[in-house]
Amino acid sequence: MLHKLTAAIHPRMAVVLHDLIMVLAAWVLAKYLRYDMVHAASQVGFATLELPVVVVIQGCVFAWLGLYKGLWRFASLPDLWNIARVAVIGAVGIYPALFLYNRLEGVPRSVLVIYPVLLIILLGVPRLVYRYWKDSRLNAPRRSALRRVVVIGAGPAGEGLMRDLHRACQYRVVGFVDDDRSLRGTHIRGVPVLGTLEQLPALAHNAAADMLLIALPAATAAEMRHAVVSCERTELPFRTMPRLEDVIAGRAQRHEIKEVAIEDVLGRDVVELDWTTIREGITGRRVIVTGGGGSIGSELCRQVARLGAGTLTVVDASEYSLHRIERELRQSFPELKLHGVLANCRDKAAMQHVFAEARPQVVFHAAAYKHVPLLEGQLREAFGNNVLATRIVADMAVRHKVDNFLLISTDKAVNPTSVMGACKRIAEMYCQNLAQRASTRFVTVRFGNVLDSAGSVVPLFREQIRRGGPVTVTHPDMSRYFMTIPEACQLILQASALGTGGEIFALDMGEPIRIRDLAEQMIRLAGKRPGVDVPIVYTGLRPGEKLFEELFHPQENYSATVHAKIYLAQSRSVSLELLGATLDKATTAVTGFDENSLRSQVSLLLPAFSWAGGNKSADNVVPLRQHNNEGAA
């Protein structure tokens, strides 16, 4: 026990003893410097209690200002600032103490100015030297054993990453690469900026690099793609830092090193939102999110919680999904009034109970089936979940006087060629018609595929690549629009704030991406060669699939909105009487499992819909960019 106590006390006492000796040294040296060292021997004198008074006063200041709370091992600028404070305050305290003792006899006033400067040096330099020595010992592994790294990006992020890598004792930064030519030949913490990205293969070879690290957290999607292509040309492994928006949202740490994900390459520029308007629609309000355990629904829940909803009710038919999102929200937002409800939106009694209990002001209806090929042979289930459940939830919103109801739809509802798209189009039609005769604001938002959503192509490709292939692509020319889940949900919230009732908003999905290109890029990001290490197999279009997705129907005159990435599609009118009567018959057909009758009702509402699942080409598609130009004119 005594040994442990001695071991714990000894280092601290050694530090205290060192500092008090430095106090004596600084005071004596200050006097000698005052008399120019040469004549000091005959002129310098010390009163009997002069040195004890200096040591006691300065020691008390050390203790009072917490000089010994810091460790020499981690000495830094804040510690030097604290040393400067204790030195100056100590001198201020010593002056009146010596004045009361002997009227400052033998103590020139200039000593009280020289003393704190010397004390700062005598206390600070040993600490910095000790830290340098400890860092050197920790980094003692042979330099040849460290992985040689070239950092792409010579900005603050690159410099911070280098400091973190230095502390990790596993990497050695041997150079920076940056397209800013004015940085060529400069050094960052002693490490040179070697050249530009175009020169990266040669520079990495000459530097004998083992790895490349991309330190461009604020890069645009185009800049990130350029950096990734440059890294791939070197055939070296490469990693990246999280995007700035992921760090701000708390989804990643600032200098975390991770593999380059497909989202980093295909992601788009940061969305600028009118957060003031969005907060006005969410903060303090009672919100319901159906399908809250799904990919879009769960991110909507996070965004709503982050915006300070008064209460949040999450409805989902999956026990596991509901448990997962509820546990996450309770951990991340402990102050949130959260209610998780395990229920199917097709259960009218359950929805009546949920709305009566929650008394929502805002409803986000994200519950739906979405897998196109699977639903082709499941008309009854697709119609029941995507249409009838929407009808029940929308009717409850009207009955309970909900302020805002937002339907999450899909680009597959435009010129639908699949059962899923047809059902989502009918759900849109019902909400549009309700908007004409209800006080609730009904708004629909359409968008395409979201990267890495559950069951989507990205996690499928990732699993196929992990197994070594083959990666299955339906058609070499198939293309899809993609956006990230957070971006989709943020634009959904913005569209909700823009809508006045009855609108169908379409999100600017950017440029379509060929699925073949997506597969090849994911294979390369995994450090493998497409068609060599991982084969790609084309399986043919499946029932209900299109080669190219459409964002607007030719008859839906669209217009721009105040937000650059949200467009308004003018809805096509549908007879209220026909819609209501047809849905009643369809409900009877679903109850009686009469799929032939159900097909007939769908055909009445969508006469152009082909049950053969014929794959339409892009003949009727007008690119969104072109729409934008016409709308602006």
SULCOR-V252138 format. One line per field, one symbol per residue. phi: phi as a letter, one per 20 degrees, with the letter a starting at -180 (. if undefined). burial: I if it has 9 or more other ideal C-beta (glycine too) atoms within 8 Angstrom, else O. A space follows every 10 residues. Layout:
phi: ???
burial: ???
This chain:
phi: .fffffffeg gffffffgff ffffffffff ffffdmmfef gedebcfgdf fgffffffff fgffemfefe dggdgbggff ffffffffff ffffgfffff fbllfmcfff ffefgffffg ffeffgffff fgffffffef gggfeffecd eeodegffff ffffffffmc ccfdrdcbff ffegnecdln dfeerdffeg gfffffelfe bdcedcfdff ffffffffff fffemdfbcb effgfffffn ebegdfdbff efffeefdff feceffffff ecgmdecdce mfeeffffff ffffffengf ccdddbeeff ffffffffff fecfefedcd ceaeffefff fffffffelf dccdedfaec effffgdcgf ffffeedfff fffffffffe lffccdeedb fffelfdcgf fffffffgff ffffffccff eecdcdbefd fmfgneffff fffffgennf eecfbfdfcb ecbffgfgff fffffffffd pnfdedefem efdfffffff fffffencdf mdfcfddedn fegnedfced dcegeegdbf dfdfdccdef fefcffffff ffffffffff feldffffff ffffecfefd ffmgefeege edgfffggff fff
burial: OOOOOOOOOO OIOOIIOIII OIIIIIIIII IIIIIOOOOI OOOIOOIOOI IOIIIOIIII IIIOIOIIOI OIOOIOOOII OIIIIIIIII IOIIIOIIOO IOOIOOIOOO IIIIIIIIII OIIIOIIIOI IOOIOOOOOO OOOOOIOIII IIIIIOIIII IIIIIIOOOO IIIIIIIIOO OOIOOOOIOO IOIIOIIOII IOIIIOIOIO IIIIIIIOOO IOIIIIIIOI IIOIOIOIII IIIIOIIOOO OIOOIOOIOI IIIIIIIIOO IOIIOOIIIO IIIOIIIIII IIIIIIIIII IIIIIOIIII IIIIIIOOOO IIIIIIOIII OIIOOIOIII IOIOIIOOOI IIOIIOOIOI IIIIIIIIIO OIIOIIOIII IIIIIIIIII IIIIIIIIOI OIOIIIIIII IIIIOIIIII IIIIIIIIII IIIIIOOOOI IIIIIIIIII IIIOOIIIII IIOIIOOOIO IIIIIOOIII IIIIIIIIII IIIIIIIIIO IIIIIIIIIO OIIIIIOIII IIIIIIOIOI OOOIOIOIOO OIOIIIIIII IIIOOIOIOO IOIOOIIIIO IOOIOIOIIO OIIOIIIIII OOOOIOIIIO IIIIIIOOIO OOIOIIOOOI OOOIOOIIOO IOO
